[in-house]
Amino acid sequence: MIIKKYIVNNMNEAMNRIRYELGQDAVIISQRKIRRAGIKGFFSHKVIEVTAAVDNNNKNKLHDDVKSSIDAIKKVMEVKKPLYNNTKEHKISEEKTKEVIQTKDNDRLLKEMQEMKKMINTFANGIEGNKKSEIEIKLEKSDLDDKVIKKILSKLSSMDDEIDEEKKLRLVISDMIQTSHEEPQNVVVLVGPTGVGKTTTIAKLAGRLALMEKKKVGLITVDTYRIGAVEQLSTYADIMNIPFKMVISPKEMESALESMKDCDIVLIDTTGRSSKNTMQIAELNSFIQKVNTKNIHLVLSCTTKNKDIEAIIEGYRVLNFNKVVITKLDETTTYGSVLNILDTANKPLSFVTTGQSVPDDIKKLSNEEIINLVLGEDFIC
């Protein structure tokens, strides 16, 4: 065991020095803030004392364990039968010897074989040298979250070895994807954080339904906080010649819906809210409760950071969204976040948006299309 202390300004400096001097297997034992020795240290800012250690015998120990296991197996396999005569006494003794071997030595053999299998798997998985498989590297390049990668690798390891690796990977990812083939109906609400493109998405949906599918569509917005949001949606409504209402309180929502009762579909745009602000989410929920619909779509951008995806989704669960819309696929070159979002939300994907054009740049994706995007075999734009 090698133990070293480092005096550094920050943890990045510490990690770099530890990896350089002790290697990737080193672990941090402790860290604390201290002042440097002497008078100068009293007046200067605090530094960090990091203690790290590495066991330089791990590798040898692992090989010794394998050798010991093999030697133990050899001993069991080399057990010889006693050289007895064909007397009754000797036959009884021989039977007892066989019974001992079957009940004790064979059990030990099985145990040793199981231990060897574990160690062989450890080597095969590249743990000894921190070696990553080609599939793991491919998934990392697709910008998949570490949790999602571990889930995929775990499922792959439990599948039939006779199936081709690429086919297994596609099957696993397909099993993690839900897609909705239902068309929007009745009252549809779009919710989500600021900047994900809800207003543009709702305009695309309205254009698709009104201009292409010839349905009677109504538009309602409660997004009165963002400058220009009302004017933007009102302009789209005028161009498409569909009714439009602005709502500033939950009470007004009922009358707005009543005025559009003849519409085939009513689309509701909501204010972008931070998932961390529970009061704002509760305020938004008061509008949704007046709508009384189960068609609530959470809108998220494909460019959202992996670390933020889980926080946003968990913050919006109180609104009971039942589908997901993923936007801005044209603004990225890797699409792992699509799978990150679907796996975390555990809800079907209804639509994706692929550009700024209204109403063209919105569509549904099949499981196969999503897999191709996630694995980097296809691109948007």
N, C-alpha and C positions, 0 to 999 in steps of 0.2 A: 504493500500500500504506500503510495506517494501522496503526501499532504503538503500543500503550498498556500501561502497567504499572499494576496495582491492588494496593493493600495492604489485605487483608481478613482477617476473623477466621475465615471458613470458605469452602468452595467454593460453597455455595448463594448467599452474598452476592456472590461473584465472578461467578457465572453471571448473576445478576440484573442486575448493573451492566454486564457485557459486552453482554448482549442489548439493554439499554436504550440504551447509548451507541454500540455498533458494529453492532447488528443480528444477525439469525439466522445470517448467513453467516460470522460471526467464528469464528476457531479459536484454541484455546489453544496457545501455542508452548512455554511452560515454566511450572513452578510450583516454589516452594521455600519452606521455613520460614525466617524471619528474626526478628531482634529489632528493635523500633523504635529509632530513633536517640536518643542521649542516655542520661543516667543512669537516667531512669525506665524506659526500654526494657529496660535490663539486668535490672531486677528484675521486670518484667512478663512475662506468658506470651508465647510466640512467636506471630507472625502469619504469614500466607501472602502471598508476593509472586507474583502471577500476571501473566504477560505474554501478551497476546492481540493478534491481528492480523486485518485484513480487507482484501481486495483490492477496492477500490471501482471497479476498471476491468473486473471480470468481466463485468458485464452488457453494457457497451459492446463489449467484446471479442467476446462471443458474437454480437452483432448485426453487428459488422464481419466476422466469419467468414462469416456467412450472406450478407452483401452481396458479399464477395469471391467466394464460391462461385457466386452468381448471375451476377456479371460474367464469371467464367471460362466459365460455360456459354454465356452470350450470345456471347462471342468465338468459341467453337467453332461455335455455330449460325450465326454470321454469316460464316463462311469462304466466300468467293466463288470460283467457278470462274474460272480464267485465261481471258482473252479471246484465244484463239488462232484462227488460220485453220485450215481443214480440210486442212492438209498432213500428211503422214505423220509428220514430226518433231514437229509440234504435238500430234498424237494420242497419240504415245508419251509426250510430256511430260505430257499430261492424265492418262493412265493412271497415271503415277508419282505425280502429285499426289493422285489418288483413293486410291491405295494408302497414301500417307503419312497422309492423313486417316483412313482406316479403321484403320490399325495404331497410330497415335499419338494423334491428337485424339479419336477415338471411345473409346479406352481411358481417356483423361483425363476425357472426359465421363462415362463410367460411374463412375469413381472419385469425381468431384465429385458425381454424383447420389447415390451411396451415403453420402457425407459429409453431404449435405443431408438425406437421409432420417433419419440418426442425430440430427441437430440438431432436425429437426421432431419426432421422437419425444420428444426431451428436452423441448421446449416442451409437447407434448401430455400428457406425464406430469406436468407441473406442477413440474418440478425447479427451474426458474428462480425461481418464487415460492413454493416449498415448499407448493404447493397439493395437497391430498389429494383423491382421487376419492371419490365417494359410497360406493362399495363398500368402500374402505379405512376410511372413517369408520364405516360400519355394522359392519364386523368388529371394530374397536376398541371400539365400544360393547358388543359381545357378550363382551368380556373375553378375546379370543383373544390368545395370546402373539405377540410380534413375529415370531418365527421362523415360526410357522404362517401368519401374515398374509402374509409375504413369499413363502412357498411357494405359497399360494393365488393371489396376484397374478401370480407367475411362470407358473403353469399357465394362468391366464386369458389372458395375453398371447400364448400359443402356440396358442390355440384359434381355430377358424374364426370370422371376424368376422360371418358371416351369422347365427350363433346368437344369440338374445336373451341379454343380459348376465345377467339373473336366472337363466335356464336354465343358462347356462355355470357360474355360481357354484354352483348346486345340484349339477351334475354333478361339479365339482371336489371339493366337500366329500364327496359320496357316495363318490368314489373313495378318499378318505382314511379311510373308516370300515369297520371289520370288525365283524360281529356273528355271534354263535354261536347257532344254533337247536337245538343239542343239549341234551337234558335231563341233569341230573347223574346219574351212575351209578358203581357200584362204590365206591371210596373217594375222597372229595373233601376237599381241605385248603384252608382259607382263611388267607392270610397278609397282613400289612400293618402299618403303623405304629400307634402308640397313638391312640386317640380317633376312629378312622374308622368304628367301629360294626360290628366283625367279629362279636362275640357276638350282638348283636341280629339281624344279617343271617343268621347260621347258624340262629338260632331261627326266623326267617321261612322259610328254606329247609326246615327240618325240618317246620314246620307245613304248608307247601305240599305237600310230598311225602307226609307221613303222613296228614294230614286230608283233603286234596283229591284226591290221586292214589292214596290207599290203599296206599302202599308201606310195607314194613317198614324203619324207619329206626333207625340207632344213632348216638349222640352221644358223642364223646370230646373232652376238653379238656386242653390242656397249659398253659393260662393260669392258673397257680397263683400268679402274682406280684401280679396286680391284686386288690385287696380286693373281695370280693363277686362276682367273675366266676364262680367255681365254683358258688356258691349260685344265681346268676341262671340259669345254664344248667341246673342240676339241677332248679330249679323248673319251667322250661319242659318238661323231659323228663317230670317227674311229671304235669303237666297233659295232655301229649299221650300219656302212657302208653308211652314208648319207653325202651329201655335206655340207661344213661348211665355212662360211666367217666371217672375222673380219672387222668391219667398224669403222673408227675413225673420220669421218666427214660426215655431211649430204649429201655432193656431192657423196661420195662413196656409199651411200645407194642405189641410183638409179642403179648403175652398178651391185651391189651385187644382187639386186632383179631381174635385167635383166638376170643374169647368172643362176638364179633358176626359170625361167619362165616355165620350164617343170615340176616342182614339183607340186604335188597336194596341198600341204600345206607348207607355210614357217613360221617358228616360230622365233620370234625376242626377244632376251634377252637384257634388258637395264640396265644401271647403276643405282644403288640404290641412291636415292636423298632425302635430307631432305625436307619435305613438307613446312618447314618454310623459305627455301631459294628460293625465287622467281626467281633469276637469273639461278640457276641450273635447276629448273623446266622448265623455258623458253628454256634453251639449249636443254633439253630432248625433248621438244615440236617441236623443229626445225627438229629433226630426224624423229619424228612421222609424221609430215606433209609431208615429202618426201615419206613415206610409203603409205599414202593415203588409210587408212583402217578404218573401223568402229569396227573391232574386237580388242578392247583394254581392257585387263583384269587388274584390280587393284589387286595386291597380298598383303594380310595382314595376319599376324600371329595371331592365336587364343590366344596367350599369351600376346598380346598387351594390355597395361593398358587402362581401360575404358576412362580415362581422355585424352588419346592420340589419341583414335580412331577418334573422331570428327575432331581434328586438322589435322590429316593425310589425311582423306577423303576430307575435304574442300580444302586442299592445292593441291590435285591432280585433282580436278574437272576441272581445266583448260585444262587437257589433254583429256577430254570428254570420259572417260572410260565408257563402257556399260555393263560390267560384273565384278564379284568379284570372286577371288580365295582365299580361307582361308586355311592356312597351319598350320602344327605343332599341329594337334588335339591330337597327341599321347603324347604331352608334358604337358598336363594339365588334371585335374580331374573334372573341371567344365567348362561348355560350353556356359555360358550366353553371352560371348563375340561374339559368332556366331550371335546371334540375335541382339546384340548391333551394330555390323558391318552392317548387312543387313538392319536394320531399319534406320541407319544414312545414308548409301550410297543410299538406295532406288533403288538398282539395283539387278538383279537376280544373284544367286550363280551358278557358272558354275562347279567348282571342289573344292574338299577338299583334302588335303594330310594327311596321317596318319602314316608316318614313313620315313626312309631313303632309303628304297629299291627301286631301279629303275629297271623296270617301274611299279612295283606292287602297291606301296603305294599311289595311286591317284585314286579317284573315284567320282562319282556323288552321291548326297544324295537327297532323296525325302523329301517332307514337313513333313511326318510322322516321318522319321528318325531324322530330325532336332529337331522336337518337343520333341521326346524321349530323345535326348541328352540334350537339354536345361533344361528339367524338372528333369534331373538326373535319368531317367528311363533306360538309356542305356549308355554304355561307349565305348571308343576306347581303345583297348589293356587292 
